[in-house]
Amino acid sequence: MPAAVHVHLQLRIVGDDGTVFTDSEILHLEKSDHQFETLGLSIGDSKSLQKCLQQQVVTAQAAAFVSRHRCCPACGRQLCRKGKYPIVFRTVFGNVTLSSPRYYRCGCHPADSQTFSPLTELFTEHTAPELLYLESRWASLISFGMTTALLKDVLPVADTTNPETVRQHLHKVAARQDADLGTSELGLSEDGPAAGQASPIAREAVIVGIDGGYLRNWHDKKRNFEIIVGKSMAEDRDNRYFGLVRSQDAASKRRFCEVLRRQGLPEDQPVTVLTDGGDGVCALVGDLPTGSEHVLDWFHVAMRLTRLGQYAKGLVHYNPLEATALLDRLERIKWRLWHGDADEALSRARALAEDVATLASSYPGLARLVKATAGLATYIENNSAAITDYAARWDHGEIISTAFAESTVDLVISRRFAKKQQMQWSKKGAHLLLQTRTRTLDGTLHDLFTSWYPAMPANDVQPTALAAAA
């Protein structure tokens, strides 16, 4: 049966001076009306249309730019052409191949080189910002392979687009983001906020939870490495995420100050930061603004005591008197910690560890009990400065747990780095992916791109939708 509808698309592109760059038919479609599934444009039709339009529009824009640079800017004489060479511009609507002419410079205009190519001034990069943005955003949420498949399904991207290309482009974006932060530490002013800068708010109004997770090391199969992630919550402001691999991070203080800046806070804003007391996480606390308060998460303190209590209950069947005394001493240590008396809690924990170490019993879990009691004393000693009066904080409705940071670990790490599947990562690759993923989740990745490319179109995707997609 013959087609019922013929679609002829005529394109006319005209410059400001009246120059006609294109005036021809660029697409012809035959659409039948006797089957439901043939109604309207198909994805293939849409791809063909987008690809044709992109080719014509970019070619016309390049030709207009070359035309404006065809004459000497000093004397107006037309320049002599030396030759041309092809360049490829990669876009979301396919690759556009252009002919880039080269001209001899005019003798009245001294320069270091004898020839130049006008298009090198226009095409400062050969990948369109929107393509970089889409690849970075979706590769932050799903795998590189799935990102490639998604883009190819809905857009006429080049056939050469592959997971490795997407990975390299994401790394390029993250590396540029890191370069913008710089490698030198900030010299935060102690004389108050700079002119035009927001004034700090109460320290208690900005809560930062920092926690860590582990990934399998691609280069050392038998070892894992730590990833540190965090979430910053401020009153009347959107939440912000951050993540890093310590060995790959040269500007941790700048990175955190950038998080505050994206929340509309000054770089020297003091914060209340909660951590689990781990070495890697605590090392980051020293990079926080002056006046910040470090609080040890009560949940992790209570978990250690609960584990010790379980070992002590197992001792009941072998040494009931010792087990009862041990449980009582643990409760007293817990009470001291709950009320912020770190010195007394440490003294009691050390005494408990010494007594348990000399305990004679046939209890099978005695070795684990000895190790756990010694570990409790070490944990309290290492984090004594971060142990606060949890009872008072609780009475005043203040946060004492990093439960929200634990959920951040799940959101930032587990859902993209496929923790359950035991995927392997390089430290550099994980660090770079973290930079784009955290900004994608809190909805500021597009803001980053518009700071690089001010004329880039607005973004309509909301952070909540991105977090849900992750």
Secondary structure, 3 states (H helix, E strand, C coil): CCCCEEEEEEEEEECCCCCEEEEEEEEEEEECCCCHHHCCCCHHHHHHHHHHHHHHHHHHHHHHHHHHCCECCCCCCECCEEEEEEEEEEECCEEEEEEEEEEECCCCCCCCCCEECCHHHHCCCCECHHHHHHHHHHHHHCCHHHHHHHHHHHCCCCCCCCHHHHHHHHHHHHHHHHHHHCCCCCCCCCCCCCCCCCCCCCHHHEEEEEEEEEEEECCCCCCEEEEEEEEEEECCCCCEEEEECHHHCCCHHHHHHHHHHHCCCCCCCCCEEEECCCHHHHHHHCCCCCCCEEEECHHHHHHHHHHHHHHHHHHCCCCHHHHHHHHHHHHHHHHHHHCCCHHHHHHHHHHHHHHHHCCCCCCCCHHHHHHHHHHHHHHHHHCHHHCCCHHHHHHCCCCCCCHHHHHHHHHHHHHHHCHHHCCEECHHHHHHHHHHHHHHHCCCHHHHHHHHCCCCCCCCCCHHHHHHHC
